[in-house]
């Protein structure tokens, strides 16, 4: 049940494909956002409704295949379908039987809820870099009901993080890689993000350290590979790069946000904190005096880390009504868990 609560924190963006101009995706599929074009040809365009008109035909395997789509909800924009009713309506993709239909002997692409839960438990068990009770001490203090989370009342006199053994944790490769990336962002939406070569290299290092160089990351890839989601580790890593660090717009059509910034670093949009679900970022900002912990509305019943908390806080003048985070987990566990949910259950699935 602990891992199920952890997974429940992750809410993914909607997948909607819309054409935006006469520009074409010919020769552009999968590349990052390019402002010289008026429409885009990567996975982010589905979320932000700026895909080129030929994106589905040219770029998206899902246009004609059931790879990674088994049991998806009906979408009238798709040329063929991969759910249990497609045979009835005679609109299944040609590989539906091989990839999705259990009677066809080829159910490799189907990823069930039970399998996601089992893998999550495995990832949890493999999290050897999580904080121990001697390395991390928190003081949750005031507990408020859900009806009072919007009161903006500081009910906790002390810090949430009483102690963290930085020497023990931050010297580990995945923690060091996370720290290097966290300070590369403008928190205010509407400001274009522009990365130096060093910062782009830091993104690459973070993915490599968390996914390629840990048992936890390798386990995630092995599972997705056996399910036919990725044909190679290179494809897996490239997809993670686009998924987490590909830029998109949250405000005023500026390329001002990414999955990583929203989830790990946090943003400010419309006068309030948006995203911000990483405990290490919380610790760093609280330590520097930029974040004031007010209270919490949820605290998991567990006596060891990771723990799940829903917190109210003020970030340098901007309030977060409920900021949920997995306290004490390693960067690779956060990254792998969120990626698993996003890849296997996109949108509202």
VOSE-249266 format. One record per residue (C-alpha): x, y negated, z negated. Coordinates in steps of 0.05 Angstrom, whole numbers, padded with zeros to 5 digits, always signed. Layout:
// VOSE-249266
XYZ
...
***
This chain:
// VOSE-249266
+00000+00000+00000
+00058-00047-00012
+00081-00045+00060
+00009-00055+00084
+00005-00119+00044
+00071-00142+00074
+00046-00129+00144
-00018-00167+00131
+00023-00232+00126
+00037-00233+00200
-00014-00267+00244
+00004-00269+00317
-00013-00319+00371
-00068-00308+00423
-00050-00278+00490
-00085-00317+00544
-00059-00325+00615
-00077-00388+00653
-00050-00415+00718
-00024-00486+00716
+00002-00506+00784
+00024-00487+00853
+00095-00468+00828
+00110-00394+00836
+00141-00341+00792
+00180-00312+00850
+00250-00299+00823
+00234-00330+00755
+00203-00274+00715
+00226-00267+00643
+00270-00329+00640
+00264-00383+00588
+00221-00445+00592
+00243-00491+00648
+00216-00561+00645
+00233-00574+00718
+00173-00530+00735
+00101-00548+00718
+00085-00476+00701
+00123-00419+00668
+00137-00345+00679
+00155-00315+00611
+00116-00284+00554
+00107-00351+00519
+00065-00378+00577
+00009-00329+00559
+00005-00360+00490
+00008-00432+00512
-00033-00428+00575
+00019-00454+00624
+00031-00392+00666
+00039-00399+00741
-00020-00373+00782
+00020-00313+00807
+00050-00295+00739
+00007-00232+00729
+00018-00207+00800
+00093-00218+00802
+00118-00212+00730
+00071-00174+00686
+00077-00098+00687
+00009-00098+00653
-00021-00120+00719
-00019-00049+00746
+00007-00004+00690
-00016+00019+00621
+00054+00014+00592
+00045-00016+00522
-00029-00028+00535
-00063+00036+00512
-00129+00023+00475
-00125-00052+00487
-00190-00092+00487
-00223-00106+00553
-00197-00167+00589
-00232-00187+00653
-00169-00219+00679
-00132-00153+00683
-00133-00116+00750
-00140-00049+00716
-00153-00025+00645
-00126+00022+00592
-00182+00034+00541
-00228+00092+00528
-00283+00064+00572
-00242+00052+00635
-00257+00122+00662
-00332+00109+00654
-00326+00044+00694
-00275+00073+00742
-00225+00017+00731
-00167+00052+00696
-00096+00038+00716
-00064+00093+00757
-00019+00116+00699
-00074+00115+00646
-00079+00191+00642
-00004+00200+00636
+00007+00145+00584
-00058+00139+00545
-00104+00198+00553
-00086+00251+00501
-00117+00304+00546
-00068+00286+00600
-00008+00308+00561
+00028+00243+00563
+00009+00201+00503
+00078+00172+00493
+00057+00099+00497
+00000+00104+00447
+00020+00073+00380
-00031+00088+00326
-00043+00051+00261
-00018+00112+00223
+00047+00110+00262
+00056+00036+00247
+00044+00048+00173
+00093+00107+00173
+00147+00067+00208
+00136+00009+00161
+00148+00055+00102
+00211+00080+00135
+00236+00009+00147
+00221-00008+00074
+00262+00052+00051
+00320+00032+00096
+00323-00039+00069
+00389-00029+00033
+00404-00104+00035
+00343-00126-00006
+00356-00164-00070
+00360-00125-00135
+00331-00148-00202
+00400-00169-00224
+00411-00210-00160
+00345-00247-00159
+00301-00274-00216
+00237-00313-00203
+00189-00349-00249
+00119-00351-00217
+00089-00393-00274
+00019-00422-00257
-00031-00375-00224
-00091-00410-00191
-00155-00382-00160
-00165-00389-00085
-00215-00445-00098
-00160-00489-00126
-00104-00479-00075
-00120-00545-00041
-00117-00588-00105
-00044-00608-00094
-00032-00605-00168
+00038-00590-00195
+00022-00539-00249
+00092-00509-00256
+00145-00547-00293
+00203-00504-00271
+00233-00476-00207
+00205-00413-00175
+00275-00386-00164
+00310-00383-00231
+00371-00346-00206
+00400-00319-00141
+00468-00286-00135
+00489-00323-00072
+00558-00292-00072
+00530-00222-00069
+00474-00234-00019
+00497-00291+00026
+00563-00257+00042
+00527-00200+00076
+00526-00206+00152
+00451-00210+00162
+00442-00263+00108
+00500-00303+00136
+00471-00299+00206
+00403-00323+00181
+00434-00382+00143
+00470-00404+00207
+00405-00408+00246
+00359-00438+00194
+00388-00508+00198
+00384-00514+00274
+00313-00543+00277
+00274-00608+00271
+00216-00593+00224
+00170-00645+00256
+00131-00621+00316
+00132-00667+00376
+00208-00671+00375
+00241-00631+00431
+00288-00577+00406
+00356-00579+00440
+00409-00527+00422
+00484-00531+00429
+00524-00472+00456
+00544-00456+00384
+00472-00455+00362
+00452-00410+00419
+00508-00364+00399
+00482-00364+00328
+00414-00340+00354
+00449-00282+00390
+00488-00265+00328
+00426-00263+00285
+00391-00214+00331
+00454-00171+00337
+00466-00168+00262
+00394-00154+00243
+00374-00106+00299
+00437-00075+00329
+00481-00070+00268
+00432-00044+00215
+00400+00024+00207
+00334-00012+00198
+00339-00047+00265
+00362+00015+00301
+00304+00054+00272
+00255+00002+00300
+00286+00007+00369
+00287+00083+00368
+00213+00085+00353
+00194+00035+00407
+00239+00070+00456
+00207+00138+00445
+00139+00104+00457
+00161+00078+00524
+00158+00005+00503
+00231-00007+00520
+00275+00031+00568
+00340+00006+00538
+00368-00030+00478
+00387-00087+00524
+00314-00096+00544
+00293-00093+00471
+00344-00147+00451
+00325-00192+00509
+00251-00187+00491
+00266-00205+00419
+00306-00265+00442
+00248-00291+00484
+00197-00272+00431
+00230-00308+00374
+00274-00362+00404
+00238-00380+00469
+00213-00451+00462
+00141-00474+00471
+00100-00535+00455
+00059-00547+00393
+00052-00622+00401
+00052-00673+00457
+00076-00623+00509
+00146-00624+00479
+00187-00560+00476
+00187-00567+00400
+00174-00499+00370
+00191-00425+00371
+00169-00362+00334
+00232-00364+00292
+00223-00437+00273
+00150-00428+00255
+00158-00365+00213
+00228-00371+00183
+00245-00446+00180
+00176-00478+00175
+00147-00538+00211
+00105-00600+00198
+00045-00611+00242
-00014-00657+00231
+00013-00682+00164
+00020-00613+00132
+00067-00555+00130
+00056-00502+00184
+00085-00432+00182
+00143-00426+00132
+00142-00353+00109
+00214-00339+00090
+00236-00335+00018
+00309-00354+00032
+00288-00419+00065
+00244-00433+00004
+00302-00420-00043
+00350-00465-00005
+00301-00523-00001
+00281-00516-00074
+00353-00515-00095
+00369-00578-00055
+00310-00615-00086
+00271-00620-00021
+00216-00572-00043
+00173-00574-00105
+00138-00510-00125
+00067-00522-00152
+00034-00455-00165
+00017-00388-00135
-00050-00357-00117
-00026-00286-00105
+00030-00244-00134
+00036-00171-00117
+00034-00122-00175
+00103-00094-00160
+00160-00096-00209
+00216-00089-00157
+00233-00128-00094
+00207-00140-00042
+00147-00173-00073
+00091-00211-00038
+00070-00281-00061
+00023-00335-00037
+00050-00403-00060
+00029-00476-00063
+00085-00526-00054
+00105-00595-00030
+00161-00599+00022
+00190-00669+00020
+00121-00702+00021
+00082-00650+00060
+00037-00599+00026
+00029-00524+00040
-00037-00497+00013
-00018-00423+00016
+00052-00403+00039
+00059-00328+00038
+00127-00295+00037
+00159-00228+00024
+00204-00245-00035
+00271-00209-00040
+00271-00171+00025
+00330-00174+00072
+00329-00216+00135
+00328-00153+00177
+00266-00126+00142
+00228-00192+00153
+00251-00194+00226
+00235-00121+00240
+00167-00121+00205
+00142-00183+00241
+00169-00158+00307
+00136-00090+00298
+00068-00122+00287
+00076-00171+00344
+00098-00118+00395
+00048-00064+00377
-00012-00106+00358
-00009-00171+00398
-00061-00226+00391
-00116-00209+00341
-00106-00134+00346
***
